[in-house]
Amino acid sequence: MLIGREAIAGMIPHAGAMRLLDGVLFWDADRIECISRTHRDPHNPLRSQGKLPALCGIEYAAQAMAIHGRLAGGVASAPRAGYLASLREVVCRAGRLDDLDGDLVVGAERLIGEESRVIYRFEVKVGGTDVLRGRAAVVLDIDRVKP
């Protein structure tokens, strides 16, 4: 693992159990691949009635995108606010994450990026099997975005 949980803590604004990723396996200027075991944690804050819906994988992907933004540059040293502006072509092949064996591998690839807006393609896999994929448009520091 290239980057562990403690280093991730300084890269994203999430705290405690909401920090969902355990580490970064790979990253370059355009892509990142992270790993997580928190989907099996019974205290995962995204659980509802004891279950973790597979669509919560979008939050895992969003955190991978945020980490990538910090690692690849173009993001200020202090964590900035990022907002998912839209999701496209989301395909979900499972109902839940908590009942999946194996670690989650969360990947994101930056397709287009500028200072205040970025578009990523993302995927969540377990054991090489697709669980969730799609595209996300993210707006950074929304108060700086000009209409």
N, C-alpha and C positions, 0 to 999 in steps of 0.2 A: 504494500500500500504506500503510495507516494505522500499522501497527506492524511493525517488522522483526525479524529473527532475534536480534539482540543484545538487544533489549528483552525478547523472549520468554524469554531465558536467565534473567532475574531473576524470572520469573513461575511457573516450574515447576521441580520438583526434578531433572529429567533433565539429564544432562550430555553433552557431546561429541556423538557421532554418534547417541545415543539421543534427542536433541532433533530431532524429525522435521519440525516445521513451519517453513516459511520466513517466514511473515508472516501478519498479520491484515488481511483485506480490508474487513471490516465487523463491527461489533458494536453491540448496544444492550442494554437491560436483560434481554431474553429470549433473544437469538440471537447467534450468532457465525458468521463465515465466514472460513476460513483457507485458505492456499495452501501447497502443498509440491511440491518436485521431487525429494525424497530417495528416492522409490520407484524411481528409475532409477539411484541410486548403487550401484555394485557392492560397496561396503563397508558398505551398510546393515546394521546389527547384527541386524535381524530376518530377514535372508535365511537360508535353509536349503538347502544343496546348490546355491548359486548362484541360487536362486529366491526371490521374495517372494510368499508366498501372499496372496490378496486378503483373507482374514480378518484379516490384520495391519492392515487399515484400521481395525479397532476400536481399536487403540492410537493411531492418528492422531486418531481421534474423541475418545478419552479425553484426549489432550493439549489438543485444542480446548476440551473441557469445562473442564479445569483453568484454562486461560487465561481463559475466560469468567468463571469463578468469581472470579478475581482482578480482572478489569476491571469486572464488574457489582457488586462489593461483596459483603459477607458473608463474606469469607475474610480471615484474618489477613494481615499484611504479609509474614511469612515463609511460604514454601511449606509447606502442610500435606500430610500423607499422605492420599491418597484411594485407595479400593479399589473396584473394580468388584464389586458385590455380586450383580448379575444382569444378564443380557441377555435381551431378549424380542423376538419378531417380527423376528429377523435374517434379511435376505434378501440373498444374495450372487449377483451376476450375472456374475461373472468368476472365473477360477481363480487369476489372478496379477495383481499390481500392476506388477511390473517390466517387463512387456512392453506396457504401455499407453502410447501416445503422448499427450503433453499433460500439463499440470500437474494434480495432484490438487486438487480444491476440497472442503474438509472443512467441513461445516456441523453445528451443534448448536443445538437449541432447548430451553431449560429449560421443562419442563412443570410440575414441582412442586419446590419447594425449601424447606428450612429449614436451621438452623445446621449440623446434622450429617448430613443426608441430602438427596439431590437426584436427580431423574429427568430425563433428557434424551432427546429424539429426536435421532438423528444420521443423517448421510448422507455418503457419499463419492462424488464424481462426477469424471469426466474429460470435458471438452468437452461438458458438459451431459447426458452419459449416466450414468445410475445404475450404480454399481459395487457399492455396499454401503449398507444402511440398517437401522435397528432402533431399539430403545430400551435405555437403560442406567440402572440404579440404582447410584448411587455413595454410599458411606459415607465421611464425612470424619472424621478423628481418631477412629478406632474405639474408643480407650480412653475417650472421653467419651460414647459412645453408651450409653444406659441400656437394659437388656434389657426 
